[in-house]
Amino acid sequence: MTGVALFFIGTLFFLWVSRRALGNPGSHGFFRFFIFEGVLLLVLLNYPYWFVEPISPQHLLSWFFLLVSIFFVTQALWTLKREGGYSERREMPENFSFENTVDLVENGLYRYIRHPMYSSLLFLAWGAFLKHVTLLNSMLVLTVSGFIIVCARVEERENTRFFGEVYEKYMERTKMFVPGLF
């Protein structure tokens, strides 16, 4: 029952945070809502197993993914705040303020990957999934991963419109989510 209540509270929170984006199905924020929901569901389905055999190889990999997730999101937010600048974008009112950078950030993790915050969500989803592998969790983590890819592609279209050729060149020299791989 606690899991259901937490899912309901989490969903209300994500609905409130995503309220503007949900009104624009063409925005990356629209898809991000479903990522948040899927990750929340993975965490809540698997939290009873987080400390069952915590040093098994599967759980060690899970812990590694979860730590990478924390590192990626904190480093990405810090770099965006420090180097991105800020400008209101009337054509994208659903964006969070930290997303409306005026300068293309290419330092820190952004030197290697274009979407460290989505990478963080990807690592979080797979880390939670590895706590208790089931068919349902497998389908859920693959669905979340698909939404992350779609969300990143939509955001790349938005960034190309805003930054132009500079962003296209940036896309050519960086990976989407995992440095050197993908």
C-alpha positions in Angstrom: 0.0 0.0 0.0 2.9 2.4 0.7 4.2 1.9 -2.8 0.8 2.8 -4.3 0.6 6.0 -2.1 4.2 7.0 -3.1 3.4 6.4 -6.7 0.3 8.6 -6.4 2.2 11.4 -4.6 5.1 11.1 -7.1 2.7 11.3 -10.0 1.0 14.4 -8.6 4.4 16.0 -8.2 5.5 15.1 -11.8 2.1 16.3 -13.1 2.6 19.6 -11.4 6.2 20.0 -12.5 5.3 19.0 -16.1 2.0 20.8 -16.4 3.2 23.2 -19.1 5.1 20.5 -21.0 2.1 18.2 -21.0 0.2 20.9 -22.9 2.7 20.7 -25.7 3.0 17.1 -27.0 5.7 18.3 -29.5 8.1 19.3 -26.7 10.8 17.2 -25.2 9.2 18.0 -21.8 6.1 16.1 -22.8 8.1 12.9 -23.2 10.2 13.6 -20.1 7.0 13.3 -17.9 6.7 9.6 -19.0 10.4 9.0 -18.3 9.9 10.4 -14.8 6.8 8.2 -14.3 8.6 5.1 -15.6 11.7 5.6 -13.4 9.4 6.3 -10.4 7.6 3.0 -11.1 10.9 1.1 -11.4 12.2 2.5 -8.2 9.0 1.7 -6.3 8.7 -1.8 -7.7 12.2 -2.6 -6.8 13.0 -0.8 -3.6 12.2 -3.9 -1.4 15.1 -5.6 -3.1 17.7 -2.9 -2.9 19.5 -4.4 0.1 18.9 -8.1 -0.6 22.3 -9.5 -1.4 23.7 -5.9 -1.8 27.2 -7.1 -2.8 26.2 -9.7 -5.4 27.7 -8.9 -8.9 24.2 -7.8 -10.2 23.7 -5.4 -7.3 27.2 -4.1 -7.5 26.6 -3.2 -11.1 23.3 -1.6 -10.0 25.0 0.4 -7.3 27.6 1.6 -9.9 24.8 2.7 -12.3 23.0 4.5 -9.5 26.2 6.4 -8.4 27.0 7.3 -12.1 23.4 8.6 -12.3 24.0 10.9 -9.3 27.4 12.1 -10.6 26.0 12.8 -14.1 23.0 14.9 -13.0 24.9 16.9 -10.4 27.8 17.6 -12.8 25.5 18.5 -15.7 23.3 20.9 -13.6 26.4 22.6 -12.2 28.0 23.0 -15.6 24.8 24.4 -17.2 24.3 26.9 -14.4 28.0 28.0 -14.5 28.4 28.2 -18.3 25.0 28.2 -20.1 23.7 31.6 -19.3 19.9 32.1 -19.3 17.3 33.6 -21.6 13.6 33.4 -21.6 12.3 31.5 -24.6 8.8 32.5 -25.6 8.6 29.7 -28.2 9.3 27.1 -25.4 7.5 28.3 -22.3 7.3 24.8 -21.0 11.1 24.5 -20.5 12.6 24.6 -17.0 14.7 27.8 -16.6 18.0 25.9 -16.5 17.2 24.5 -20.0 17.0 27.9 -21.6 20.8 28.4 -22.0 22.0 31.1 -24.3 25.4 29.5 -24.8 26.0 26.0 -26.1 27.8 24.2 -23.2 30.6 22.0 -24.3 32.6 21.5 -21.1 32.5 18.8 -18.4 30.4 15.9 -19.5 29.0 18.0 -22.3 32.4 17.7 -24.0 31.7 13.9 -24.5 27.9 13.6 -24.5 25.0 15.8 -25.4 22.5 14.7 -22.8 24.1 13.9 -19.4 20.8 14.5 -17.5 19.0 12.0 -19.7 22.0 9.7 -19.2 21.5 10.1 -15.5 17.9 9.0 -15.9 19.0 6.1 -18.1 21.5 4.9 -15.5 18.9 5.4 -12.7 16.4 3.3 -14.6 18.8 0.5 -15.3 20.3 0.7 -11.8 16.8 0.3 -10.3 15.9 -2.4 -12.8 19.0 -4.5 -11.8 17.8 -4.6 -8.2 15.1 -7.1 -9.2 15.0 -8.4 -12.8 11.6 -9.5 -13.9 9.7 -9.6 -17.2 7.6 -6.6 -16.1 10.7 -4.7 -15.0 12.4 -5.6 -18.3 9.5 -4.3 -20.4 9.4 -1.1 -18.2 13.1 -0.3 -18.4 13.1 -0.8 -22.2 10.0 1.4 -22.5 11.7 4.1 -20.3 14.9 3.8 -22.4 12.8 4.3 -25.6 11.2 7.4 -24.1 14.6 8.8 -23.2 15.9 8.3 -26.8 12.7 10.0 -28.2 12.9 12.8 -25.7 16.6 13.4 -26.6 15.8 13.4 -30.3 13.0 16.0 -29.8 15.3 18.2 -27.7 18.0 17.9 -30.4 15.6 19.3 -33.0 14.7 22.1 -30.6 18.4 22.8 -30.0 19.2 22.8 -33.7 16.5 25.4 -34.3 17.9 27.6 -31.5 21.7 27.1 -31.9 21.7 26.3 -35.6 24.8 24.9 -37.4 26.9 25.1 -34.2 24.7 22.5 -32.6 24.8 20.2 -35.7 28.6 20.3 -35.5 28.4 19.6 -31.8 26.2 16.5 -32.5 28.8 15.2 -35.0 31.6 15.2 -32.4 29.7 13.9 -29.3 27.7 10.8 -28.3 24.1 11.0 -27.0 24.3 9.3 -23.6 27.5 7.3 -22.9 30.9 8.7 -23.6 32.6 6.9 -26.5 29.7 4.4 -26.9 26.2 5.7 -27.6 
